[in-house]
Amino acid sequence: MREIYGEGWRNNFIELNASDERGIDIIRHKVKDFARMAPLGGADFKVIFLDEADALTNDAQSALRRTMERYSATTRFILSCNYSSKIIEPIQSRCAVYRFRALSGEAIAKRISYIAAEEKLVVSEGGLSAIEYVAGGDMRKAINALQAAALLGDKVDEETIYQITSTAKPEEIRNFIKTALSGDFVAARAVLDDLLLSKGLSGQDVVVQIHRAMLDLDIPDKDKVRLIDRIGEIDFRMTEGANERIQLEALLAYFALSKSNPV
């Protein structure tokens, strides 16, 4: 890093979490004041790293664009975000965009195994598979799951991971969907009660897991498309503030009715 930023590299680098400091005042003062200073220690430029930049308000992003243009000769800007669509087009057009895909299950398993070995933890094969499922390609989620499970003991297994992360097992969700699709609404509703009350899942968690399991169900593609379309509708309603319980039961009712009225 010294070769890039010079001997005083710490004085030439600043990192801000835009989700915590997202207003226009942060850009006008902290970012602008740092950008306008000359690089120290013989460095060619300074670096400003804005993490979760998609949390910046539109006014803050407009102010950031002007700062980027004015001090481009002495300052480089790095913006990381979860949703690039939330970054205004004038900023995107001034940046080289790099997109990173979710990590593979193999990469997550390899890293988790390394961490477990360093921390003297014993992770079973089932526990490792559970961590891969819970993480969904996100290494941070995987490490957090391992750390939380480690608080309960040095042995980490499948049951511990699903319990500590409030996640239902994939096979439980598949059986849950099959029960609803068979037309047995009452039995499916009983399983839903167990997921929400006993396992502590939120309505959003249930919808996400139903969607993941739906892709692997052995049903005709035409039926799968229509069921997923309904899942998307329910997810939207819940995001807009609708009652989770009512919406989930409505989804189960739709699944159950699809037996007598094929979708």
N, C-alpha and C positions, 0 to 999 in steps of 0.2 A: 504493500500500500504506500510506503514511503516513496517508491519510484514514481508512483502516479501523482501523488499530491505534494511531494516535497517533504522535507524534514519536519515541518510543522503541520503535518497532515490533519491532526485533530482540530486545528484552528481553521482548516479549509473544508470541513465536512460538518453538515448538520442534518439530523434526522428528525422529522416531525410525524406524529400520527394524526393524520387529517380527520379521523373519526372523533378524536378528542378535541382537536383544535381546528374547527371547520369553518369559522366565520371569516368575513372579509378583513377584519382587523388583524388577524394573524398574518395574512398575506401582505397587507399594507405596511405592517411594522416589522414583525420578526423575520419574515422571509425577505422582504425588500431591503431591510437594513443589513442583513447578512450578504445579500447578493451585490449590494453596491460597494462593499469593501473590496480592496485589491487583494489578490491571493498573497498569502504569507509564505515565507521560507523558500522563495524561488519557484513555487509551483506555477504551472501554466494556467490553472483554473481552480475554482472551488466547486464543491458538489452539494446540492440540496436534494435530499431524498424525502419524498412525501409518501408515506405509507397510507394505504386505503384512501387514495386521492378521490375516489368516486363519492366519498362522503362530503366533499367540499360543496358548499352552496354554489349556485350559478354565478352569483355576484363575486364570490371568492375566486371562482375559476376564471372569470373575466379579468379580474385584477391580476391573477397569476399569469395569464397570457401576456399582458402588457409588461410585466416584470421579466418574463422569459425573453421577450423581444429586445428589451432595453439593455439587459445585461448578458446577452448571449456570448459576448466576446470573452468574458471572464468567469462565467458561471455555467455549470451543467446541471440540468434538472432531471431527476429520475422519479417517475411516478408509478407506484404500484396500485393496482385496483382489482376488485373482484368482478366488476361489470364495466367493461370499457365503454358501453353504450351511454353510461352516465357521465362520461367525460365529454365536454363540449367539443364540437368539431374543430374550432380554431386551434385548440390545444393538440388534438390528435394529429392534425395536419402538420404540426411542427415537431412531431416526435417520430422516432422509429419504434414501431409497435412490435412487441414480442409477446407471443401467447404461449402459455405453458399448460399442457394437458395434465389431467389427474394422474397420480402415480399408479403404477401397476401393483397388483396384489403381491407379486414376487418381490418388488422393491421394498414395499412396506414390511413384509415378513422378514426380509433380510436385515433391515435396520432395527426392527423391534427385537429380533433375536440377539443382535449385537448389544443393544442397550440392556436387555435382560441379563446377558452374560456378565456385563460390566457391573451391574447392580446386584449380582448373585440371586437372581430370580429364576424360578423354574416355570416356564410357560409350556403348557401342553399343546399338542397339535390342534386340538379343538379350540383352545384358547387363542392360538395364533390365527386360526380361521375366523374366529369371532371378531378379533381385532380388525382383520382385513375387511370384514363385512361392515362393521360399525364405522370404520374410517371412510369408506367409500372413495378412496384415492387421496385422502387428506392426511398427510403425515402428522400434522398437529393433533388431529383428533385421535390418531392411533397412539401417539405418545401420551396424551392426556388419559386415554382409557387405561393404558398400562400403568401409569402412575397412580390413578385412582384405585385400580385393582390391587396394586402393591400395598396399599394402606391396610388391606384386610389380611395380608399374609404374604409369605415368600412364594407360595404356589398359586399360579394364575391359571384358571381353567375356563372352559366355555361358560359355565353357569355364572361365574364371578363377573366376567366381562359383560354379559347381557344384563345382569342384575345392576351392576354399578353404573351402566350407561342408560338404564331404563329403555332397553331395546328388546323387542320380541324376537324370538328365534325365527329364521327364515321359514322353517318347516311349519311353525305355528301359524304364520301369516298365510302360507299357502293353503293349509287346512281350513283356516278361517274363511278364505275366499271360496274354496270349494264347497264349504257348508252353505254359504249364502247362495252360490250359484245352483246348488241342488234344490233350492226352494225352501229350505228350512230356516226361515227368518228368525224364529224364536231361539234356536240353538246358536245362530250366528250372533244374535244380540247378546246372548249370555257370554260368548267369547269376547265380544267387545267390552262388556262390563269388566271382565277379568283384565283386559289390556289397559283400560283406563283407570280402574280403581285399585287393582292388586299390583300390577306391574308399573303403574305410574306414568304411562305414556301420555303425551299430549295428543290432541286430535290431529295436529299437523304431523306429528311423528307417525301416527297410524296411516294417514293418507300417503305419506312418502313411502312407507314400507309396503303398502298395498300396491302402489305404482311399480316399485322395484320387482315385487313378486309376480305381478301381472305379465311382465315381459317374458317370463319363463314358463307360464302356464301352457298346458297342452290343449289349447282350444283353437278353433279356426281363426285365421288372421282377421277376417271381417268382424267377428264377434269381439276380438281383442281390441280392435281399433275403436269400436263404439263404446266399450266399457272404459277404455282409457280416456276417451273424450268426456265421459261423465265424471271420471275421477278429476280431470282438470277443472271441470265446472264446480265441483264441490270444493276443491282446493281454493279456487278463486273466491267463492262465497265466504269461506272461513277467513281468508286473508282480509276480506273487506269487513269482517267483524260479525259474521253470522254465528249463531250458536253452534258450537262444535258438535255437541251430542246430537242435536236434531239433524244436522247435515250428514253425520256419519250414519245415522239410522236411515236417512233418506237414501244414502248410497247403498246400504245393505238391502233396502226394500227394492231398489232398482235391480240389483243383482238377483234377488229372489224372484222378482216378476219376470226376469229374462228367461226363466225356465218354462213358464207357461206361455209367454209371448217372446219367442226367440228374437234376440237383438239383431 
